Amino acid sequence: MPIGWNEFPQLDERAQAAFLLRVAKSSVNAFGGFLQIKCKVQEYLNLASKLCEGCVEFAPELMSFIDDPEMRCDFGAYFEVVKDDEYACAALDLASYACAFLLRIVFAEKNGKGLPDSVLEALPEIHAYYRDRATILGI
């Protein structure tokens, strides 16, 4: 039986991160006509998968999705493009939460200093919002 949102709080953080990554990957078709953003988000989710497998060298590149200093290829820039599409926004929320959640875990294992708020705030306690976002998409 697959793990669902009800079991999420009982999982350890690595299992929670893997769960969020699976949910985010299943939501990418919601980007509909935003093909370029869909492809970029899929790339970031693939990087997150590698990071989840222990390839920490991908962390800086993945961090650019959450907090790009140039603000060209990050969550905020993509949100400005999809903000009027409820489904694309939900998919983007799920992808950013999954990536930030995983980055928080990886950097906490190292030292956790100097992380952007969006990473520090990607905590298990706020999963209900993202569960609701997944529900919008039928996930």
ZABAMAR-324246 format. One record per residue (C-alpha): x, y, z; residue in one letter. Coordinates in nm, 2 decimals. Example, Ala and Ser with C-alpha at 12.3 -4.5 7.8 and 13.67 -1.06 7.14 Angstrom:
ZABAMAR-324246
      u      v      w residuo
   1.23  -0.45   0.78       A
   1.37  -0.11   0.71       S
This chain:
ZABAMAR-324246
      u      v      w residuo
   0.00   0.00   0.00       M
   0.15   0.34  -0.10       P
   0.23   0.60   0.16       I
  -0.02   0.88   0.18       G
  -0.04   1.22   0.34       W
  -0.19   1.07   0.65       N
   0.13   0.87   0.71       E
   0.36   1.17   0.63       F
   0.40   1.29   1.00       P
   0.51   0.95   1.11       Q
   0.79   0.92   0.85       L
   1.15   1.02   0.93       D
   1.27   1.33   0.74       E
   1.45   1.15   0.47       R
   1.14   0.94   0.39       A
   0.93   1.26   0.41       Q
   1.16   1.42   0.15       A
   1.13   1.12  -0.08       A
   0.75   1.13  -0.05       F
   0.74   1.50  -0.13       L
   0.96   1.45  -0.43       L
   0.73   1.17  -0.56       R
   0.43   1.40  -0.52       V
   0.61   1.69  -0.69       A
   0.71   1.47  -0.98       K
   0.36   1.35  -1.03       S
   0.23   1.71  -1.04       S
   0.45   1.84  -1.33       V
   0.18   1.78  -1.60       N
  -0.02   2.05  -1.43       A
   0.20   2.31  -1.59       F
   0.00   2.27  -1.91       G
   0.10   2.54  -2.16       G
   0.40   2.65  -1.96       F
   0.63   2.40  -2.13       L
   0.95   2.58  -2.06       Q
   0.88   2.61  -1.69       I
   0.76   2.25  -1.68       K
   1.09   2.14  -1.83       C
   1.30   2.35  -1.59       K
   1.10   2.22  -1.29       V
   1.15   1.86  -1.41       Q
   1.53   1.93  -1.43       E
   1.53   2.06  -1.08       Y
   1.33   1.76  -0.95       L
   1.58   1.53  -1.12       N
   1.86   1.72  -0.94       L
   1.66   1.67  -0.62       A
   1.64   1.30  -0.69       S
   2.02   1.28  -0.72       K
   2.06   1.49  -0.41       L
   1.82   1.25  -0.23       C
   2.04   0.96  -0.34       E
   2.34   1.13  -0.18       G
   2.50   1.33  -0.46       C
   2.55   1.65  -0.26       V
   2.74   1.82  -0.55       E
   2.40   1.91  -0.70       F
   2.29   2.11  -0.39       A
   2.41   2.45  -0.52       P
   2.24   2.41  -0.85       E
   1.92   2.30  -0.69       L
   1.94   2.59  -0.45       M
   1.92   2.83  -0.75       S
   1.56   2.71  -0.79       F
   1.47   2.82  -0.44       I
   1.69   3.13  -0.42       D
   1.85   3.25  -0.75       D
   2.04   3.57  -0.67       P
   1.97   3.69  -1.02       E
   1.60   3.60  -0.98       M
   1.58   3.46  -1.34       R
   1.53   3.08  -1.28       C
   1.39   3.05  -0.94       D
   1.05   2.98  -0.78       F
   0.96   3.35  -0.76       G
   1.04   3.42  -1.13       A
   0.84   3.12  -1.24       Y
   0.55   3.21  -1.01       F
   0.53   3.55  -1.18       E
   0.46   3.36  -1.51       V
   0.21   3.11  -1.38       V
   0.04   3.31  -1.10       K
  -0.30   3.32  -1.28       D
  -0.31   2.94  -1.33       D
  -0.43   2.76  -1.02       E
  -0.30   2.42  -1.13       Y
   0.04   2.54  -1.24       A
   0.08   2.74  -0.91       C
   0.00   2.43  -0.71       A
   0.25   2.22  -0.90       A
   0.51   2.49  -0.86       L
   0.44   2.50  -0.48       D
   0.48   2.13  -0.45       L
   0.81   2.13  -0.64       A
   0.96   2.42  -0.44       S
   0.85   2.26  -0.11       Y
   1.00   1.93  -0.20       A
   1.33   2.08  -0.31       C
   1.36   2.32  -0.02       A
   1.27   2.05   0.23       F
   1.55   1.83   0.09       L
   1.80   2.11   0.08       L
   1.72   2.19   0.45       R
   1.79   1.83   0.54       I
   2.12   1.81   0.34       V
   2.25   2.14   0.47       F
   2.15   2.07   0.83       A
   2.37   1.76   0.81       E
   2.66   1.98   0.71       K
   2.61   2.30   0.91       N
   2.29   2.47   0.81       G
   2.44   2.82   0.83       K
   2.34   3.09   0.58       G
   2.04   2.92   0.43       L
   1.76   3.14   0.29       P
   1.44   3.16   0.49       D
   1.25   2.96   0.22       S
   1.48   2.66   0.29       V
   1.48   2.70   0.67       L
   1.10   2.72   0.67       E
   1.04   2.41   0.46       A
   0.95   2.21   0.77       L
   0.73   1.90   0.81       P
   0.49   2.09   1.03       E
   0.36   2.29   0.73       I
   0.28   1.99   0.51       H
  -0.10   2.04   0.54       A
  -0.08   2.34   0.31       Y
   0.10   2.13   0.05       Y
  -0.14   1.83   0.10       R
  -0.42   2.08   0.01       D
  -0.22   2.19  -0.30       R
  -0.18   1.83  -0.41       A
  -0.55   1.77  -0.36       T
  -0.63   2.05  -0.61       I
  -0.43   1.84  -0.86       L
  -0.60   1.52  -0.76       G
  -0.28   1.38  -0.61       I
